[in-house]
Amino acid sequence: MIEIISTAESNDQAEALIRAGVDTINVGEDEFGLRLPASCSRNEIRNIAEFAHKHNKKICVSVNALFHNDRIEKVIKYLQFLQEINVDSITVGDPGVVRLLTLHQINIPYVYDAQTLVTSAKQINFWVKRGSMGAVLARELTFEELKSIREQVEVPVELLVYGATCIHHSKRPLVQNYFNFTKQEKEEGKGLFISEPKKPDSHYSIYEDMNGTHVFATDDINLMPYLTSIHKAGLTQWKVDGIFTRGQHFVEIARLFVKAKNALIEGKWTEELMKNFNMQINSLHPKERTLSEGFFSKSPDEVK
């Protein structure tokens, strides 16, 4: 069975995504989760959980931040709250959070999510033996590597099929430091980018929040043209991420992946349908951002 997992920027968008056919909504709070389209309050998370469960859908909450001692103590009450509202799962990258789940007998299934570090089957199986119900795969893996991992792991693994790829994360406020150094007033929001001196057309999105500085690849990922191969390989957890694609446009892109999923399951997926959906994604995607398949179609030797 294919599962579509989608981020959501608000209660309204979460409800629209569920009505569009998304299986699992992924939200969180900036203090505990990384690179979210928006930081949801606890009331919002509660409301989304209630709506999702009412419609037989799931909610997964991001608890994948990098925690220092002063912040990890706050995680306990947050986890207890998430258990109280019956979230279906959380994503975790810090082993300290796994320890807290056990120590405080908090029974929430967790998905291992260490972002760029999740690149081998052995690593995933290590965490499966310690209670993980799945893993979020690194975004910079080739299809050959993805297939190899899927053949060797004992749990579902999440693959980004649409969205931005984070390539660098620093706990330091690098954006603020830059504006301080240049004596400029800091620009807020997620519209900033940096370029390589020798590649002026490169467009590495960069933004800063309470978790530090995040830098993204020039191209956002779109794997719509490769869904047949992905499905045949047994990669059945598809993530769509709306951190840079906002509002109804993102809902419509998620809807296209739901339609593609249904067509594959029903044996109705065709080249013509794929091209049609792909054309729609390109029209809905932010004009200032580019799309590609990322590392998907590369040879593993090319990226080492």
C-alpha positions in Angstrom: 0.0 0.0 0.0 1.2 3.5 -0.9 1.1 6.1 1.8 1.2 9.8 1.0 2.7 11.9 3.8 2.3 15.7 3.6 3.4 18.7 5.6 0.8 21.3 6.5 1.1 25.0 7.2 -2.2 25.4 9.1 -5.4 23.8 10.3 -7.2 24.8 7.1 -4.5 23.4 4.9 -4.3 20.2 6.8 -8.1 19.8 6.4 -7.8 20.5 2.7 -5.0 18.0 2.3 -7.0 15.3 4.0 -9.9 16.0 1.8 -7.6 15.8 -1.2 -6.7 12.2 -0.1 -3.4 12.5 1.8 -3.0 9.7 4.2 -0.8 11.3 6.9 -0.3 14.9 7.9 3.1 15.9 9.2 3.2 19.0 11.4 5.2 20.3 14.4 6.4 23.1 16.6 9.6 25.0 15.8 11.0 24.4 19.3 10.9 20.6 18.7 10.9 20.1 14.9 13.1 21.1 12.0 12.3 22.9 8.7 8.5 23.1 9.1 6.3 25.1 6.7 4.9 26.7 9.9 5.1 26.3 13.6 1.8 24.9 14.9 0.5 25.7 18.4 -0.5 22.8 20.6 -4.2 23.7 20.0 -3.6 23.5 16.3 -1.9 20.2 16.6 -4.8 18.9 18.7 -7.3 20.1 16.2 -5.5 18.5 13.3 -5.2 15.2 15.1 -8.9 15.2 15.8 -9.8 16.0 12.2 -7.4 13.4 10.8 -8.7 10.7 13.1 -12.3 11.6 12.3 -11.5 10.9 8.6 -9.5 7.8 9.3 -6.2 9.5 8.5 -3.0 9.8 10.5 -0.9 12.6 12.1 2.9 12.4 12.5 4.5 15.2 14.6 8.1 16.2 14.0 10.3 16.0 17.1 13.5 15.8 15.0 15.3 18.9 16.3 18.9 18.8 17.6 18.5 19.3 21.3 21.0 20.8 23.8 20.6 20.1 27.5 18.5 23.2 28.1 15.9 22.2 25.5 15.7 18.5 25.8 14.2 18.8 29.3 11.2 20.5 27.7 10.6 17.6 25.4 9.1 15.4 28.1 5.9 17.5 28.6 5.6 17.9 24.8 5.8 14.1 24.3 3.2 13.6 27.1 0.9 16.1 25.3 1.3 14.3 22.0 0.5 11.0 23.7 -2.6 12.6 25.3 -4.0 13.7 21.9 -3.2 10.2 20.4 -0.9 11.2 17.6 -0.1 8.3 15.4 3.7 8.7 15.3 6.6 11.2 15.7 9.8 11.7 13.8 13.0 11.6 16.0 16.6 12.2 15.2 18.1 12.6 18.7 18.7 9.4 20.6 18.0 11.4 23.8 14.4 11.6 22.8 14.2 7.8 22.2 15.6 7.5 25.8 13.0 9.8 27.2 10.2 7.8 25.5 11.4 4.7 27.3 12.2 6.3 30.6 8.8 8.0 30.9 6.8 5.2 29.4 5.5 7.3 26.6 4.0 5.0 24.1 4.2 6.9 20.8 5.6 5.0 17.8 8.6 6.8 16.3 10.2 7.1 12.9 13.9 7.6 12.8 14.7 10.9 11.1 18.3 12.1 11.1 18.0 13.7 7.7 21.2 13.5 5.7 22.6 10.8 8.0 20.1 8.1 7.0 22.0 6.5 4.1 22.3 2.8 4.8 20.1 -0.2 5.6 22.3 -1.2 8.5 21.8 2.2 10.2 18.0 1.9 9.8 17.9 -1.7 11.1 20.0 -0.6 14.1 17.2 1.8 15.0 14.5 -0.7 14.2 16.0 -3.0 16.9 15.6 0.0 19.3 11.9 0.5 18.5 11.7 2.6 15.3 8.7 1.8 13.1 10.4 3.4 10.0 12.9 5.8 8.7 13.1 9.0 6.7 15.7 8.5 4.0 18.4 11.1 3.1 17.3 13.2 0.2 20.7 12.8 -1.7 20.4 9.1 -2.5 20.3 7.6 -6.0 17.7 5.2 -7.1 20.2 2.3 -7.0 21.0 3.1 -3.4 17.3 3.5 -2.5 16.5 0.1 -4.0 19.3 -1.6 -2.1 18.2 -0.1 1.2 14.6 -1.1 0.6 15.6 -4.7 -0.1 17.5 -4.9 3.2 15.3 -3.1 5.8 12.5 -4.5 7.9 10.3 -1.3 8.0 8.8 1.2 5.5 11.1 4.0 4.5 10.0 7.5 3.6 11.1 9.0 0.2 10.7 12.7 -0.7 8.8 12.8 -4.0 8.2 16.5 -4.0 9.8 19.4 -2.1 13.0 21.1 -1.1 16.2 19.4 -0.1 18.2 20.8 2.9 21.9 20.4 2.2 23.3 22.3 5.2 22.2 23.0 8.8 24.2 25.0 11.3 23.0 25.8 14.9 24.7 29.2 14.4 22.7 32.3 13.3 24.6 32.7 10.0 22.0 34.9 8.4 22.0 37.3 11.3 25.8 37.3 11.5 25.9 38.2 7.8 23.6 41.2 8.2 25.5 42.3 11.3 28.8 42.1 9.4 27.5 44.1 6.4 25.7 46.5 8.7 22.4 45.9 7.0 18.9 45.4 8.5 18.1 41.7 8.5 15.4 40.6 6.1 12.8 38.2 7.6 11.2 35.2 5.9 12.2 32.5 3.6 12.9 34.5 0.4 16.7 34.8 0.8 19.2 32.8 -1.2 22.9 32.6 -1.9 24.7 31.8 -5.2 28.0 30.3 -6.1 30.5 32.9 -7.4 31.2 30.7 -10.5 27.5 29.8 -11.0 25.5 33.0 -10.8 22.3 31.1 -11.8 22.5 28.9 -8.7 19.9 29.6 -6.1 20.5 28.1 -2.7 17.6 29.1 -0.4 18.7 30.1 3.1 16.7 31.0 6.2 17.2 31.2 9.9 15.0 30.2 12.8 15.4 29.2 16.5 17.1 26.0 15.3 19.8 27.8 13.4 20.5 28.3 9.7 19.2 26.1 6.9 20.5 26.0 3.3 18.6 24.2 0.5 19.6 22.8 -2.9 19.1 25.0 -6.0 16.5 22.5 -7.4 13.5 21.3 -5.5 12.7 17.6 -6.1 9.9 16.3 -8.3 9.8 12.5 -8.8 6.4 12.3 -10.6 8.1 10.9 -13.8 9.7 8.1 -11.8 6.7 6.8 -9.8 6.4 3.5 -11.7 10.0 2.6 -10.8 9.6 3.8 -7.3 6.4 1.7 -6.8 8.0 -1.4 -8.3 11.0 -1.0 -6.0 8.6 -1.3 -3.0 9.2 2.4 -1.9 5.7 3.0 -0.7 5.9 6.0 1.7 5.9 9.2 -0.4 6.5 12.6 1.2 5.4 15.9 -0.3 6.9 18.9 1.5 5.5 22.4 1.2 8.1 24.5 3.0 8.5 26.7 -0.1 5.2 25.9 -1.9 2.4 27.6 -0.1 -1.4 27.6 0.2 -3.7 26.0 -2.4 -1.0 25.4 -4.9 0.6 22.9 -2.6 -2.7 21.2 -1.9 -3.2 20.8 -5.6 0.3 19.3 -6.0 -0.4 16.8 -3.2 -3.7 16.0 -4.9 -1.8 15.1 -8.1 0.4 12.6 -6.2 -2.8 11.1 -4.6 -4.3 10.7 -8.1 -1.0 9.1 -9.3 -1.0 6.7 -6.3 -4.6 5.6 -7.1 -3.9 5.2 -10.8 -0.9 3.0 -10.0 -2.8 0.8 -7.6 -5.7 0.4 -10.0 -3.4 -0.4 -13.0 -4.4 2.8 -14.8 -1.1 4.7 -14.7 0.0 5.7 -18.2 2.8 7.8 -19.8 0.2 10.2 -20.9 -1.2 10.6 -17.4 2.2 11.1 -16.0 3.1 13.8 -18.5 -0.2 15.6 -17.8 0.3 15.5 -14.0 4.0 16.6 -14.4 2.9 19.6 -16.5 0.5 20.6 -13.8 3.1 20.4 -11.1 5.4 22.6 -13.1 2.6 25.2 -13.5 1.8 25.1 -9.8 5.4 25.1 -8.5 6.7 28.6 -7.5 8.0 30.3 -10.6 11.2 31.5 -8.9 12.2 27.9 -8.0 13.5 25.1 -10.3 12.6 21.5 -10.3 14.6 18.3 -11.0 14.9 14.7 -10.0 17.9 15.6 -7.7 20.2 12.6 -7.2 17.6 10.0 -8.1 18.8 9.1 -11.6 22.5 9.5 -11.0 24.9 6.6 -10.6 26.1 6.1 -7.0 29.7 6.6 -8.3 28.8 10.1 -9.4 28.0 11.4 -5.9 30.8 9.9 -3.9 
